[in-house]
Amino acid sequence: MLEHWNKSQIPYGSDKMKVLHINTYSKGGAAKACLRLHTGLLKLGVDSKVLILHYTPIDVPNVYDYKKLSLNSFYKKISFRI
């Protein structure tokens, strides 16, 4: 579906839209859908990131392993945005 959109059709406010996808695994059906959405949003210029609990290395930008992030560091990064 995202291939039918272009950047001018994405509704932005005064700030750029930021998206955080949270998924349990980096493999499987839900992971494929999550990564497909993430990749499509990146192509449209959206600041998209994926946080994965059980991470298996994949070749997609802005995908992070939850276990490598300290909870304190993660909390500081997102707490003021929630």
ABEGO torsion letter per residue (X at the ends): XAAABBAAABBBBABBBBBBBBBABABEAAAAAAAAAAAAAAAAGBBBBBBBABBBBBBBBGBBBAAABBAAAAAAAAAAAX
